């Protein structure tokens, strides 16, 4: 049962990576039709699912494939780096969103 749950996490990570690729494809088709790309949605549809999916995949696959301990530790370290990058990108997007929505006062 535990193996099934681990592989389901890997499958969800693959789905997130495919969602990211689909979001990038969708954006490119919209730009070809003449629409201007939305920078905020570009972040959410392209980078956040990609980072989350890669993190989920890299967290589970080495242990499921019975990789040696150093390989598992390297992948865990890379997973931590992905988490920090995702947090930084999310904070930057949130800051940009709040700045765009806040009323401007001219004093």
N, CA, C and O atoms as CSV, one atom per row, in Angstrom:
chain,resi,resn,atom,element,x,y,z
A,1,UNK,N,N,0.820,-1.195,0.000
A,1,UNK,CA,C,0.000,0.000,0.000
A,1,UNK,C,C,0.865,1.260,0.000
A,1,UNK,O,O,0.538,2.243,-0.665
A,2,UNK,N,N,1.968,1.228,0.747
A,2,UNK,CA,C,2.822,2.408,0.826
A,2,UNK,C,C,3.470,2.705,-0.521
A,2,UNK,O,O,3.598,3.871,-0.897
A,3,UNK,N,N,3.872,1.691,-1.239
A,3,UNK,CA,C,4.461,1.910,-2.560
A,3,UNK,C,C,3.466,2.585,-3.500
A,3,UNK,O,O,3.835,3.467,-4.276
A,4,UNK,N,N,2.199,2.164,-3.425
A,4,UNK,CA,C,1.180,2.777,-4.266
A,4,UNK,C,C,1.047,4.268,-3.953
A,4,UNK,O,O,0.912,5.080,-4.868
A,5,UNK,N,N,1.082,4.628,-2.692
A,5,UNK,CA,C,0.964,6.036,-2.300
A,5,UNK,C,C,2.182,6.823,-2.780
A,5,UNK,O,O,2.045,7.963,-3.223
A,6,UNK,N,N,3.365,6.227,-2.696
A,6,UNK,CA,C,4.566,6.922,-3.168
A,6,UNK,C,C,4.511,7.137,-4.674
A,6,UNK,O,O,4.851,8.213,-5.166
A,7,UNK,N,N,4.087,6.119,-5.401
A,7,UNK,CA,C,3.999,6.271,-6.853
A,7,UNK,C,C,2.894,7.242,-7.247
A,7,UNK,O,O,2.979,7.877,-8.298
A,8,UNK,N,N,1.853,7.367,-6.415
A,8,UNK,CA,C,0.811,8.345,-6.725
A,8,UNK,C,C,1.334,9.767,-6.556
A,8,UNK,O,O,0.901,10.672,-7.270
A,9,UNK,N,N,2.265,9.977,-5.617
A,9,UNK,CA,C,2.898,11.291,-5.473
A,9,UNK,C,C,3.744,11.593,-6.711
A,9,UNK,O,O,3.745,12.721,-7.204
A,10,UNK,N,N,4.459,10.593,-7.208
A,10,UNK,CA,C,5.247,10.775,-8.430
A,10,UNK,C,C,4.330,11.086,-9.610
A,10,UNK,O,O,4.644,11.950,-10.428
A,11,UNK,N,N,3.208,10.392,-9.703
A,11,UNK,CA,C,2.257,10.654,-10.792
A,11,UNK,C,C,1.693,12.064,-10.690
A,11,UNK,O,O,1.500,12.723,-11.712
A,12,UNK,N,N,1.425,12.537,-9.479
A,12,UNK,CA,C,0.930,13.902,-9.319
A,12,UNK,C,C,1.998,14.916,-9.711
A,12,UNK,O,O,1.685,15.956,-10.293
A,13,UNK,N,N,3.253,14.621,-9.397
A,13,UNK,CA,C,4.347,15.488,-9.829
A,13,UNK,C,C,4.450,15.549,-11.343
A,13,UNK,O,O,4.669,16.618,-11.912
A,14,UNK,N,N,4.293,14.401,-11.998
A,14,UNK,CA,C,4.312,14.384,-13.468
A,14,UNK,C,C,3.138,15.174,-14.029
A,14,UNK,O,O,3.279,15.865,-15.038
A,15,UNK,N,N,1.977,15.076,-13.378
A,15,UNK,CA,C,0.811,15.849,-13.836
A,15,UNK,C,C,1.063,17.342,-13.695
A,15,UNK,O,O,0.651,18.122,-14.554
A,16,UNK,N,N,1.732,17.751,-12.627
A,16,UNK,CA,C,2.045,19.170,-12.453
A,16,UNK,C,C,3.035,19.656,-13.512
A,16,UNK,O,O,2.905,20.770,-14.020
A,17,UNK,N,N,4.013,18.830,-13.841
A,17,UNK,CA,C,4.964,19.214,-14.892
A,17,UNK,C,C,4.235,19.338,-16.228
A,17,UNK,O,O,4.489,20.272,-16.989
A,18,UNK,N,N,3.336,18.405,-16.516
A,18,UNK,CA,C,2.567,18.489,-17.757
A,18,UNK,C,C,1.638,19.701,-17.754
A,18,UNK,O,O,1.432,20.317,-18.799
A,19,UNK,N,N,1.078,20.051,-16.603
A,19,UNK,CA,C,0.255,21.254,-16.495
A,19,UNK,C,C,1.078,22.493,-16.795
A,19,UNK,O,O,0.602,23.420,-17.450
A,20,UNK,N,N,2.302,22.507,-16.318
A,20,UNK,CA,C,3.184,23.637,-16.585
A,20,UNK,C,C,3.475,23.759,-18.070
A,20,UNK,O,O,3.425,24.853,-18.631
A,21,UNK,N,N,3.777,22.640,-18.703
A,21,UNK,CA,C,4.037,22.666,-20.146
A,21,UNK,C,C,2.791,23.077,-20.921
A,21,UNK,O,O,2.887,23.801,-21.912
A,22,UNK,N,N,1.620,22.617,-20.475
A,22,UNK,CA,C,0.374,23.011,-21.112
A,22,UNK,C,C,0.099,24.499,-20.944
A,22,UNK,O,O,-0.403,25.145,-21.863
A,23,UNK,N,N,0.424,25.042,-19.781
A,23,UNK,CA,C,0.255,26.483,-19.561
A,23,UNK,C,C,1.150,27.310,-20.452
A,23,UNK,O,O,0.735,28.348,-20.967
A,24,UNK,N,N,2.369,26.860,-20.637
A,24,UNK,CA,C,3.280,27.576,-21.542
A,24,UNK,C,C,2.796,27.491,-22.986
A,24,UNK,O,O,2.881,28.471,-23.725
A,25,UNK,N,N,2.292,26.332,-23.390
A,25,UNK,CA,C,1.768,26.168,-24.738
A,25,UNK,C,C,0.552,27.068,-24.940
A,25,UNK,O,O,0.416,27.708,-25.983
A,26,UNK,N,N,-0.337,27.117,-23.934
A,26,UNK,CA,C,-1.530,27.949,-24.009
A,26,UNK,C,C,-1.155,29.420,-24.159
A,26,UNK,O,O,-1.759,30.150,-24.945
A,27,UNK,N,N,-0.154,29.842,-23.397
A,27,UNK,CA,C,0.291,31.233,-23.476
A,27,UNK,C,C,0.837,31.562,-24.864
A,27,UNK,O,O,0.555,32.629,-25.407
A,28,UNK,N,N,1.596,30.671,-25.420
A,28,UNK,CA,C,2.163,30.917,-26.756
A,28,UNK,C,C,1.081,30.993,-27.824
A,28,UNK,O,O,1.184,31.807,-28.741
A,29,UNK,N,N,0.047,30.165,-27.728
A,29,UNK,CA,C,-1.029,30.237,-28.717
A,29,UNK,C,C,-1.815,31.529,-28.559
A,29,UNK,O,O,-2.279,32.091,-29.551
A,30,UNK,N,N,-1.974,32.015,-27.322
A,30,UNK,CA,C,-2.670,33.288,-27.124
A,30,UNK,C,C,-1.868,34.443,-27.706
A,30,UNK,O,O,-2.440,35.359,-28.296
A,31,UNK,N,N,-0.551,34.410,-27.547
A,31,UNK,CA,C,0.292,35.484,-28.074
A,31,UNK,C,C,0.270,35.458,-29.599
A,31,UNK,O,O,0.270,36.513,-30.232
A,32,UNK,N,N,0.250,34.271,-30.196
A,32,UNK,CA,C,0.185,34.169,-31.658
A,32,UNK,C,C,-1.120,34.751,-32.210
A,32,UNK,O,O,-1.149,35.287,-33.317
A,33,UNK,N,N,-2.196,34.639,-31.428
A,33,UNK,CA,C,-3.482,35.167,-31.866
A,33,UNK,C,C,-3.568,36.675,-31.697
A,33,UNK,O,O,-4.535,37.281,-32.157
A,34,UNK,N,N,-2.594,37.299,-31.055
A,34,UNK,CA,C,-2.587,38.750,-30.918
A,34,UNK,C,C,-2.856,39.251,-29.521
A,34,UNK,O,O,-2.781,40.457,-29.286
A,35,UNK,N,N,-3.169,38.372,-28.578
A,35,UNK,CA,C,-3.394,38.812,-27.201
A,35,UNK,C,C,-2.062,39.096,-26.527
A,35,UNK,O,O,-1.041,38.498,-26.868
A,36,UNK,N,N,-2.079,40.002,-25.579
A,36,UNK,CA,C,-0.851,40.279,-24.839
A,36,UNK,C,C,-0.747,39.288,-23.680
A,36,UNK,O,O,-1.754,38.968,-23.049
A,37,UNK,N,N,0.451,38.804,-23.398
A,37,UNK,CA,C,0.602,37.831,-22.309
A,37,UNK,C,C,0.407,38.488,-20.953
A,37,UNK,O,O,0.895,39.593,-20.716
A,38,UNK,N,N,-0.301,37.815,-20.070
A,38,UNK,CA,C,-0.516,38.284,-18.709
A,38,UNK,C,C,0.663,37.813,-17.860
A,38,UNK,O,O,0.845,36.610,-17.672
A,39,UNK,N,N,1.452,38.732,-17.354
A,39,UNK,CA,C,2.685,38.380,-16.654
A,39,UNK,C,C,2.413,37.626,-15.353
A,39,UNK,O,O,3.165,36.714,-15.009
A,40,UNK,N,N,1.355,37.987,-14.623
A,40,UNK,CA,C,1.066,37.290,-13.370
A,40,UNK,C,C,0.628,35.858,-13.624
A,40,UNK,O,O,1.088,34.942,-12.942
A,41,UNK,N,N,-0.248,35.651,-14.587
A,41,UNK,CA,C,-0.693,34.299,-14.888
A,41,UNK,C,C,0.430,33.483,-15.516
A,41,UNK,O,O,0.472,32.261,-15.371
A,42,UNK,N,N,1.330,34.151,-16.206
A,42,UNK,CA,C,2.469,33.446,-16.794
A,42,UNK,C,C,3.283,32.771,-15.708
A,42,UNK,O,O,3.719,31.632,-15.875
A,43,UNK,N,N,3.490,33.459,-14.598
A,43,UNK,CA,C,4.229,32.877,-13.487
A,43,UNK,C,C,3.515,31.655,-12.946
A,43,UNK,O,O,4.124,30.596,-12.789
A,44,UNK,N,N,2.239,31.790,-12.662
A,44,UNK,CA,C,1.517,30.695,-12.026
A,44,UNK,C,C,1.337,29.496,-12.942
A,44,UNK,O,O,1.405,28.357,-12.479
A,45,UNK,N,N,1.111,29.722,-14.225
A,45,UNK,CA,C,0.885,28.611,-15.128
A,45,UNK,C,C,2.164,27.954,-15.605
A,45,UNK,O,O,2.133,26.817,-16.076
A,46,UNK,N,N,3.278,28.639,-15.495
A,46,UNK,CA,C,4.509,28.073,-16.047
A,46,UNK,C,C,5.470,27.598,-14.970
A,46,UNK,O,O,5.901,26.445,-14.998
A,47,UNK,N,N,5.809,28.447,-14.036
A,47,UNK,CA,C,6.907,28.121,-13.137
A,47,UNK,C,C,6.500,27.424,-11.854
A,47,UNK,O,O,7.171,26.479,-11.440
A,48,UNK,N,N,5.436,27.850,-11.216
A,48,UNK,CA,C,5.075,27.251,-9.935
A,48,UNK,C,C,4.718,25.767,-10.054
A,48,UNK,O,O,5.230,24.969,-9.268
A,49,UNK,N,N,3.870,25.362,-10.995
A,49,UNK,CA,C,3.616,23.917,-11.120
A,49,UNK,C,C,4.859,23.125,-11.525
A,49,UNK,O,O,5.043,21.981,-11.106
A,50,UNK,N,N,5.706,23.744,-12.340
A,50,UNK,CA,C,6.932,23.051,-12.747
A,50,UNK,C,C,7.830,22.790,-11.544
A,50,UNK,O,O,8.324,21.676,-11.373
A,51,UNK,N,N,8.045,23.795,-10.716
A,51,UNK,CA,C,8.896,23.614,-9.540
A,51,UNK,C,C,8.279,22.630,-8.554
A,51,UNK,O,O,8.981,21.788,-7.994
A,52,UNK,N,N,6.975,22.733,-8.340
A,52,UNK,CA,C,6.316,21.802,-7.414
A,52,UNK,C,C,6.377,20.365,-7.931
A,52,UNK,O,O,6.633,19.435,-7.167
A,53,UNK,N,N,6.141,20.192,-9.226
A,53,UNK,CA,C,6.180,18.851,-9.811
A,53,UNK,C,C,7.568,18.238,-9.750
A,53,UNK,O,O,7.722,17.066,-9.407
A,54,UNK,N,N,8.581,19.034,-10.085
A,54,UNK,CA,C,9.951,18.514,-10.013
A,54,UNK,C,C,10.334,18.180,-8.574
A,54,UNK,O,O,11.043,17.206,-8.324
A,55,UNK,N,N,9.862,18.991,-7.637
A,55,UNK,CA,C,10.137,18.700,-6.232
A,55,UNK,C,C,9.493,17.401,-5.778
A,55,UNK,O,O,10.108,16.607,-5.066
A,56,UNK,N,N,8.253,17.190,-6.194
A,56,UNK,CA,C,7.566,15.953,-5.810
A,56,UNK,C,C,8.231,14.731,-6.437
A,56,UNK,O,O,8.369,13.692,-5.791
A,57,UNK,N,N,8.637,14.860,-7.685
A,57,UNK,CA,C,9.290,13.736,-8.363
A,57,UNK,C,C,10.640,13.437,-7.735
A,57,UNK,O,O,10.964,12.282,-7.458
A,58,UNK,N,N,11.433,14.491,-7.510
A,58,UNK,CA,C,12.775,14.267,-6.967
A,58,UNK,C,C,12.748,13.806,-5.516
A,58,UNK,O,O,13.730,13.242,-5.033
A,59,UNK,N,N,11.659,14.032,-4.820
A,59,UNK,CA,C,11.578,13.589,-3.424
A,59,UNK,C,C,11.318,12.091,-3.314
A,59,UNK,O,O,11.783,11.453,-2.370
A,60,UNK,N,N,10.593,11.532,-4.253
A,60,UNK,CA,C,10.173,10.134,-4.123
A,60,UNK,C,C,10.910,9.131,-5.000
A,60,UNK,O,O,11.137,7.998,-4.578
A,61,UNK,N,N,11.284,9.524,-6.203
A,61,UNK,CA,C,11.824,8.554,-7.160
A,61,UNK,C,C,13.106,7.876,-6.686
A,61,UNK,O,O,13.206,6.656,-6.819
A,62,UNK,N,N,14.094,8.591,-6.141
A,62,UNK,CA,C,15.315,7.872,-5.739
A,62,UNK,C,C,15.075,6.782,-4.699
A,62,UNK,O,O,15.660,5.703,-4.793
A,63,UNK,N,N,14.237,7.043,-3.725
A,63,UNK,CA,C,13.989,6.003,-2.717
A,63,UNK,C,C,13.154,4.863,-3.291
A,63,UNK,O,O,13.325,3.712,-2.889
A,64,UNK,N,N,12.261,5.165,-4.217
A,64,UNK,CA,C,11.467,4.096,-4.831
A,64,UNK,C,C,12.311,3.199,-5.726
A,64,UNK,O,O,12.033,2.007,-5.861
A,65,UNK,N,N,13.337,3.772,-6.334
A,65,UNK,CA,C,14.213,2.986,-7.191
A,65,UNK,C,C,15.380,2.373,-6.429
A,65,UNK,O,O,16.306,1.825,-7.026
A,66,UNK,N,N,15.323,2.473,-5.099
A,66,UNK,CA,C,16.334,1.907,-4.205
A,66,UNK,C,C,17.735,2.424,-4.541
A,66,UNK,O,O,18.697,1.659,-4.620
A,67,UNK,N,N,17.821,3.719,-4.733
A,67,UNK,CA,C,19.108,4.359,-5.022
A,67,UNK,C,C,19.967,4.370,-3.755
A,67,UNK,O,O,19.432,4.297,-2.649
A,68,UNK,N,N,21.287,4.462,-3.903
A,68,UNK,CA,C,22.157,4.537,-2.737
A,68,UNK,C,C,21.891,5.810,-1.928
A,68,UNK,O,O,21.367,6.798,-2.442
A,69,UNK,N,N,22.263,5.757,-0.666
A,69,UNK,CA,C,22.002,6.858,0.255
A,69,UNK,C,C,22.569,8.200,-0.229
A,69,UNK,O,O,21.873,9.209,-0.111
A,70,UNK,N,N,23.794,8.265,-0.766
A,70,UNK,CA,C,24.286,9.570,-1.239
A,70,UNK,C,C,23.424,10.180,-2.352
A,70,UNK,O,O,23.259,11.398,-2.415
A,71,UNK,N,N,22.883,9.336,-3.219
A,71,UNK,CA,C,22.020,9.846,-4.288
A,71,UNK,C,C,20.736,10.417,-3.702
A,71,UNK,O,O,20.263,11.467,-4.135
A,72,UNK,N,N,20.174,9.726,-2.718
A,72,UNK,CA,C,18.962,10.211,-2.066
A,72,UNK,C,C,19.240,11.542,-1.370
A,72,UNK,O,O,18.408,12.448,-1.418
A,73,UNK,N,N,20.390,11.670,-0.728
A,73,UNK,CA,C,20.731,12.918,-0.031
A,73,UNK,C,C,20.940,14.063,-1.017
A,73,UNK,O,O,20.537,15.193,-0.740
A,74,UNK,N,N,21.561,13.791,-2.160
A,74,UNK,CA,C,21.748,14.834,-3.181
A,74,UNK,C,C,20.395,15.297,-3.712
A,74,UNK,O,O,20.168,16.496,-3.871
A,75,UNK,N,N,19.500,14.355,-3.985
A,75,UNK,CA,C,18.177,14.725,-4.491
A,75,UNK,C,C,17.371,15.490,-3.442
A,75,UNK,O,O,16.622,16.404,-3.785
A,76,UNK,N,N,17.518,15.122,-2.166
A,76,UNK,CA,C,16.843,15.879,-1.111
A,76,UNK,C,C,17.383,17.306,-1.028
A,76,UNK,O,O,16.626,18.249,-0.798
A,77,UNK,N,N,18.686,17.458,-1.215
A,77,UNK,CA,C,19.272,18.804,-1.213
A,77,UNK,C,C,18.761,19.625,-2.390
A,77,UNK,O,O,18.424,20.798,-2.230
A,78,UNK,N,N,18.703,19.016,-3.571
A,78,UNK,CA,C,18.162,19.711,-4.735
A,78,UNK,C,C,16.685,20.049,-4.541
A,78,UNK,O,O,16.217,21.092,-4.998
A,79,UNK,N,N,15.957,19.169,-3.866
A,79,UNK,CA,C,14.554,19.429,-3.566
A,79,UNK,C,C,14.423,20.641,-2.641
A,79,UNK,O,O,13.510,21.450,-2.806
A,80,UNK,N,N,15.320,20.768,-1.681
A,80,UNK,CA,C,15.317,21.944,-0.805
A,80,UNK,C,C,15.604,23.220,-1.574
A,80,UNK,O,O,14.992,24.256,-1.318
A,81,UNK,N,N,16.535,23.147,-2.517
A,81,UNK,CA,C,16.837,24.317,-3.354
A,81,UNK,C,C,15.616,24.691,-4.183
A,81,UNK,O,O,15.296,25.874,-4.305
A,82,UNK,N,N,14.930,23.705,-4.754
A,82,UNK,CA,C,13.710,23.977,-5.519
A,82,UNK,C,C,12.642,24.630,-4.647
A,82,UNK,O,O,11.930,25.526,-5.102
A,83,UNK,N,N,12.529,24.186,-3.404
A,83,UNK,CA,C,11.541,24.775,-2.498
A,83,UNK,C,C,11.870,26.231,-2.201
A,83,UNK,O,O,10.974,27.076,-2.173
A,84,UNK,N,N,13.137,26.530,-1.980
A,84,UNK,CA,C,13.528,27.916,-1.710
A,84,UNK,C,C,13.294,28.795,-2.934
A,84,UNK,O,O,12.813,29.920,-2.801
A,85,UNK,N,N,13.627,28.300,-4.118
A,85,UNK,CA,C,13.397,29.066,-5.350
A,85,UNK,C,C,11.900,29.308,-5.550
A,85,UNK,O,O,11.491,30.412,-5.911
A,86,UNK,N,N,11.096,28.291,-5.319
A,86,UNK,CA,C,9.642,28.453,-5.437
A,86,UNK,C,C,9.099,29.469,-4.451
A,86,UNK,O,O,8.212,30.251,-4.792
A,87,UNK,N,N,9.620,29.467,-3.233
A,87,UNK,CA,C,9.187,30.439,-2.225
A,87,UNK,C,C,9.569,31.853,-2.635
A,87,UNK,O,O,8.768,32.777,-2.497
A,88,UNK,N,N,10.774,32.026,-3.133
A,88,UNK,CA,C,11.219,33.357,-3.568
A,88,UNK,C,C,10.364,33.848,-4.730
A,88,UNK,O,O,9.948,35.006,-4.738
A,89,UNK,N,N,10.097,32.993,-5.704
A,89,UNK,CA,C,9.269,33.393,-6.841
A,89,UNK,C,C,7.840,33.714,-6.411
A,89,UNK,O,O,7.239,34.662,-6.918
A,90,UNK,N,N,7.295,32.939,-5.488
A,90,UNK,CA,C,5.933,33.202,-4.999
A,90,UNK,C,C,5.875,34.519,-4.232
A,90,UNK,O,O,4.909,35.270,-4.368
A,91,UNK,N,N,6.892,34.806,-3.431
A,91,UNK,CA,C,6.914,36.078,-2.700
A,91,UNK,C,C,7.037,37.261,-3.649
A,91,UNK,O,O,6.394,38.290,-3.441
A,92,UNK,N,N,7.843,37.129,-4.672
A,92,UNK,CA,C,7.979,38.215,-5.661
A,92,UNK,C,C,6.670,38.447,-6.395
A,92,UNK,O,O,6.273,39.592,-6.613
A,93,UNK,N,N,5.994,37.366,-6.781
A,93,UNK,CA,C,4.712,37.511,-7.469
A,93,UNK,C,C,3.663,38.102,-6.539
A,93,UNK,O,O,2.855,38.928,-6.965
A,94,UNK,N,N,3.665,37.694,-5.291
A,94,UNK,CA,C,2.723,38.253,-4.321
A,94,UNK,C,C,2.961,39.728,-4.086
A,94,UNK,O,O,2.011,40.504,-3.985
A,95,UNK,N,N,4.216,40.121,-3.999
A,95,UNK,CA,C,4.548,41.536,-3.815
A,95,UNK,C,C,4.093,42.353,-5.022
A,95,UNK,O,O,3.557,43.451,-4.870
A,96,UNK,N,N,4.308,41.818,-6.206
A,96,UNK,CA,C,3.884,42.507,-7.425
A,96,UNK,C,C,2.360,42.619,-7.483
A,96,UNK,O,O,1.824,43.640,-7.913
A,97,UNK,N,N,1.662,41.560,-7.047
A,97,UNK,CA,C,0.205,41.558,-7.040
A,97,UNK,C,C,-0.335,42.585,-6.052
A,97,UNK,O,O,-1.277,43.311,-6.367
A,98,UNK,N,N,0.250,42.652,-4.866
A,98,UNK,CA,C,-0.207,43.606,-3.854
A,98,UNK,C,C,0.076,45.036,-4.295
A,98,UNK,O,O,-0.758,45.919,-4.095
A,99,UNK,N,N,1.211,45.269,-4.877
A,99,UNK,CA,C,1.524,46.623,-5.367
A,99,UNK,C,C,0.581,47.063,-6.469
A,99,UNK,O,O,0.205,48.233,-6.534
A,100,UNK,N,N,0.195,46.145,-7.332
A,100,UNK,CA,C,-0.710,46.492,-8.432
A,100,UNK,C,C,-2.122,46.776,-7.930
A,100,UNK,O,O,-2.850,47.545,-8.558
A,101,UNK,N,N,-2.520,46.179,-6.825
A,101,UNK,CA,C,-3.895,46.327,-6.315
A,101,UNK,C,C,-4.036,47.438,-5.279
A,101,UNK,O,O,-5.154,47.866,-4.993
A,102,UNK,N,N,-2.936,47.910,-4.715
A,102,UNK,CA,C,-3.040,48.926,-3.663
A,102,UNK,C,C,-3.316,50.295,-4.265
A,102,UNK,O,O,-2.789,50.632,-5.325
A,103,UNK,N,N,-4.141,51.082,-3.588
A,103,UNK,CA,C,-4.428,52.433,-4.101
A,103,UNK,C,C,-3.210,53.336,-3.945
A,103,UNK,O,O,-2.503,53.276,-2.940
A,104,UNK,N,N,-2.982,54.150,-4.923
A,104,UNK,CA,C,-1.848,55.060,-4.898
A,104,UNK,C,C,-2.298,56.387,-4.308
A,104,UNK,O,O,-3.337,56.925,-4.691
A,105,UNK,N,N,-1.523,56.905,-3.385
A,105,UNK,CA,C,-1.829,58.219,-2.817
A,105,UNK,C,C,-0.765,59.200,-3.268
A,105,UNK,O,O,0.431,58.910,-3.231
A,106,UNK,N,N,-1.208,60.324,-3.678
A,106,UNK,CA,C,-0.282,61.366,-4.110
A,106,UNK,C,C,-0.328,62.478,-3.079
A,106,UNK,O,O,-1.349,63.146,-2.921
A,107,UNK,N,N,0.760,62.671,-2.389
A,107,UNK,CA,C,0.718,63.630,-1.302
A,107,UNK,C,C,1.617,64.722,-1.456
A,107,UNK,O,O,1.672,65.602,-0.597
